[in-house]
Amino acid sequence: VQLVESGGGLVQPGGSLRLSCAASGFTFSRYAMSWYRQAPGKERELVARITNDGGSTNYSYFVKGRFTISRDNAKNTVYLQMNNLKPEDTAVYYCQAAPAPWGKGTLVTVSS
C-alpha cells in the first residue's frame, strides 16, 4: 500500500503547478482521496478532498477558486491543479487515503 506524490517545484507567484499522486496496493476507486499540506513550522492542513467516484469535491477556503482536485480511477491517480499560486502556498503537499500510510510528499515553493 503506497502513495507517491510528484509534480512539485519552484514557481513564481501567480504561476501554476499540477501535482500527481499515484496509489498502489489498494482498490483506489473505493476510497475518497484528499490533498494536505504542511508549511514549515505549521501543522498539516487539509487542502481538498474528492469522493471515490469523483462526483463531489470540497476545498479549504484558502485555496477555493484557485485549486482543482480531480482523479482518474483507471490510472489510480489523483491530481491537484494549482493556479494563481501565492507565497503562502509554499509547503510540502501530501495525498491521503484511508487505507494508506502518508507518503513522502512533494515540495512546492512559491517565490520570486
One Martini backbone bead per residue (centre of mass of N, CA, C, O) as a GRO file, in nm:
protein
  112
    1VAL     BB    1   0.093   0.038   0.026
    2GLN     BB    2   0.082   0.346  -0.175
    3LEU     BB    3   0.206   0.691  -0.193
    4VAL     BB    4   0.298   0.909  -0.480
    5GLU     BB    5   0.437   1.213  -0.509
    6SER     BB    6   0.420   1.481  -0.765
    7GLY     BB    7   0.520   1.813  -0.920
    8GLY     BB    8   0.697   1.981  -0.779
    9GLY     BB    9   0.831   2.323  -0.709
   10LEU     BB   10   0.938   2.617  -0.861
   11VAL     BB   11   0.740   2.921  -0.835
   12GLN     BB   12   0.583   3.191  -0.923
   13PRO     BB   13   0.383   3.419  -0.864
   14GLY     BB   14   0.087   3.313  -1.043
   15GLY     BB   15   0.139   3.035  -1.092
   16SER     BB   16   0.169   2.683  -1.196
   17LEU     BB   17   0.059   2.350  -1.083
   18ARG     BB   18   0.083   1.980  -1.107
   19LEU     BB   19  -0.027   1.731  -0.910
   20SER     BB   20   0.061   1.391  -0.818
   21CYS     BB   21  -0.099   1.064  -0.723
   22ALA     BB   22   0.015   0.740  -0.672
   23ALA     BB   23  -0.158   0.438  -0.635
   24SER     BB   24  -0.112   0.138  -0.423
   25GLY     BB   25  -0.256  -0.170  -0.282
   26PHE     BB   26  -0.549  -0.063  -0.356
   27THR     BB   27  -0.888   0.025  -0.406
   28PHE     BB   28  -0.915   0.326  -0.528
   29SER     BB   29  -1.232   0.352  -0.614
   30ARG     BB   30  -1.333   0.330  -0.294
   31TYR     BB   31  -1.181   0.611  -0.230
   32ALA     BB   32  -1.121   0.880  -0.089
   33MET     BB   33  -0.941   1.187  -0.158
   34SER     BB   34  -0.654   1.378  -0.041
   35TRP     BB   35  -0.516   1.702   0.028
   36TYR     BB   36  -0.220   1.811   0.185
   37ARG     BB   37  -0.038   2.047   0.404
   38GLN     BB   38   0.307   2.159   0.505
   39ALA     BB   39   0.443   2.407   0.668
   40PRO     BB   40   0.679   2.563   0.813
   41GLY     BB   41   0.589   2.532   1.152
   42LYS     BB   42   0.331   2.369   1.074
   43GLU     BB   43   0.045   2.218   1.035
   44ARG     BB   44  -0.139   1.999   0.897
   45GLU     BB   45  -0.358   2.055   0.606
   46LEU     BB   46  -0.644   2.081   0.442
   47VAL     BB   47  -0.730   2.126   0.096
   48ALA     BB   48  -0.864   1.856  -0.047
   49ARG     BB   49  -1.158   1.670  -0.173
   50ILE     BB   50  -1.257   1.339  -0.307
   51THR     BB   51  -1.452   1.122  -0.417
   52ASN     BB   52  -1.446   0.807  -0.547
   53ASP     BB   53  -1.611   0.918  -0.824
   54GLY     BB   54  -1.578   1.246  -0.848
   55GLY     BB   55  -1.866   1.395  -0.772
   56SER     BB   56  -1.710   1.531  -0.518
   57THR     BB   57  -1.599   1.846  -0.375
   58ASN     BB   58  -1.349   1.998  -0.150
   59TYR     BB   59  -1.250   2.317   0.005
   60SER     BB   60  -1.047   2.526   0.125
   61TYR     BB   61  -1.062   2.863   0.153
   62PHE     BB   62  -0.748   2.919   0.057
   63VAL     BB   63  -0.817   2.760  -0.247
   64LYS     BB   64  -1.063   2.864  -0.351
   65GLY     BB   65  -1.056   2.908  -0.709
   66ARG     BB   66  -0.746   2.778  -0.762
   67PHE     BB   67  -0.807   2.482  -0.698
   68THR     BB   68  -0.800   2.133  -0.841
   69ILE     BB   69  -0.959   1.832  -0.799
   70SER     BB   70  -0.870   1.501  -0.927
   71ARG     BB   71  -0.948   1.184  -1.107
   72ASP     BB   72  -0.812   0.848  -1.211
   73ASN     BB   73  -0.918   0.527  -1.182
   74ALA     BB   74  -0.752   0.391  -1.416
   75LYS     BB   75  -0.467   0.523  -1.278
   76ASN     BB   76  -0.453   0.568  -0.972
   77THR     BB   77  -0.509   0.897  -0.972
   78VAL     BB   78  -0.434   1.212  -0.823
   79TYR     BB   79  -0.506   1.565  -0.847
   80LEU     BB   80  -0.346   1.909  -0.841
   81GLN     BB   81  -0.456   2.211  -0.945
   82MET     BB   82  -0.246   2.509  -0.944
   83ASN     BB   83  -0.340   2.843  -0.922
   84ASN     BB   84  -0.238   3.135  -0.831
   85LEU     BB   85   0.015   3.142  -0.671
   86LYS     BB   86   0.141   3.172  -0.337
   87PRO     BB   87   0.364   3.200  -0.090
   88GLU     BB   88   0.157   3.056   0.120
   89ASP     BB   89   0.176   2.772  -0.052
   90THR     BB   90   0.418   2.689   0.084
   91ALA     BB   91   0.487   2.331   0.074
   92VAL     BB   92   0.408   2.013   0.167
   93TYR     BB   93   0.253   1.771  -0.036
   94TYR     BB   94  -0.026   1.548   0.035
   95CYS     BB   95  -0.166   1.246   0.010
   96GLN     BB   96  -0.489   1.075   0.097
   97ALA     BB   97  -0.580   0.751   0.243
   98ALA     BB   98  -0.714   0.538   0.456
   99PRO     BB   99  -0.522   0.269   0.381
  100ALA     BB  100  -0.276   0.476   0.383
  101PRO     BB  101   0.015   0.594   0.415
  102TRP     BB  102   0.220   0.831   0.425
  103GLY     BB  103   0.403   1.006   0.229
  104LYS     BB  104   0.663   1.227   0.126
  105GLY     BB  105   0.593   1.418  -0.077
  106THR     BB  106   0.575   1.758  -0.226
  107LEU     BB  107   0.750   2.041  -0.310
  108VAL     BB  108   0.633   2.381  -0.273
  109THR     BB  109   0.762   2.685  -0.425
  110VAL     BB  110   0.681   3.033  -0.371
  111SER     BB  111   0.891   3.249  -0.570
  112SER     BB  112   1.096   3.533  -0.686
   0.00000   0.00000   0.00000
